[in-house]
């Protein structure tokens, strides 16, 4: 994709490194992609994130992140976007919660800016 927004996130505990890129036009995420080296949980979360956010509004991304975070903390899958409900089981492994949240946190960093940001 030709990104307008980009950020890089790291999880030093697991060694995950992910770059999330978005093409945003008039408040709509037209395309989403990720790259990096990460564990299976982070990779799955990244792929689901891109699938979930592509075609949606930027303003809805934060609500999706908040719902997923609340689900992982409470165990109530119903708060997470539907695609992410299977990942809520990560809650049983507290050290792995950050692996699942890293793509969302990185996406929020990317979308905070008004233009393509340099990797953080």
N, C-alpha and C positions, 0 to 999 in steps of 0.2 A: 504494500500500500504506500501511498505518498502521505506520510503522517503530518498532521498539524500539531499534534500533542504527543509527548513522549517522556517517559521517566524510567529510571533504573532503580530497582530495589534489591536489597541483600538481606539474607538471614544468616548471620555468622555462625549460629548454633548448628544449623544443618548444612550450611555451605551453599544454600540456594542463591542464585542470582538470576533475576528476571528483568527483561526490558519489555514494557508495554507501550504500544503505539496505537494512536487513534487518528482517523481522519474525521474532523468535525466540521460540519457546514451548517451554519445558522442554528446552532444548538442541538443538532442531531448527529449522533455518532454514525457516520456512514460506513466506516470500516474499522475493525479492531484486529490487532495481531500481537503476538508475543514471541520472544526468543530468549534464549539463555540456557543455563545449566542448572537443573534443579531435581529434587527428589520426585517420586511419582505423585505424591499428594500435591505438591506445588504445581507440577506440570498439569495435572488434571484440573486443578482450580483455575489455572491460567487459561486453559482451553475452554472451560465452561464460561469463564468470565467474558472472553472474547465473543463467544456464541451468544451469551445473554445480552451483552451491551450493544452489539452491532445492530443498527437500525433504531435504537432507542434514543431518548433524550438525555442530554448531559445531566440535567437536573435530577433525573431518576436514578442515576448511578449511585449517588450518595445514599439514597434510601435502600438500594439493593445491598450495599456494603453494610449499612447499619443493621438490616434484617439478618444478613448472614452472620455478622458478629454476635448479635443477640442470640441467634439460634445455637451457635457453638457454645456460648456461655451458659445458656439455660437448658439446652437439650431439646427445645421445642422446634422441630423441623419446620413447623408451619410459618415461622417468621422469616425463613430463608426463601429466596427466589426458588421456584420449583426445581430448576435444573440442579441446584446446589443441595437439595435435601439429602441425598446420599452422603455427602461430605460432612454433614452434621455429626456423624458417628465419630469423627476425629476427636470430638470432645473428650472421649474416653482416654485420650493420649495427650495430656496437656503440652508436652514438648512439641507435638506436631501441629498444634493449633496455629502457630505462627507460620508454618509451611502453607497451610490453607489460606491464611489471611494475607500473606505477602502480595499476591497478585492484586487483590482489592486495594490494599494500602498504596501500592505502586500506581494503580489506575487513578486513585484520588490525587496523588501528587501530579500525575500527568495532566489531569483535567482541571487542576487549580489554575493553571496558566492560561493566558489568552492566545498563546502561540506555541510553536515547537520549542520545547525547553531542552537544554543540554542535559545529558545523563547526570544524575545526582550521585 
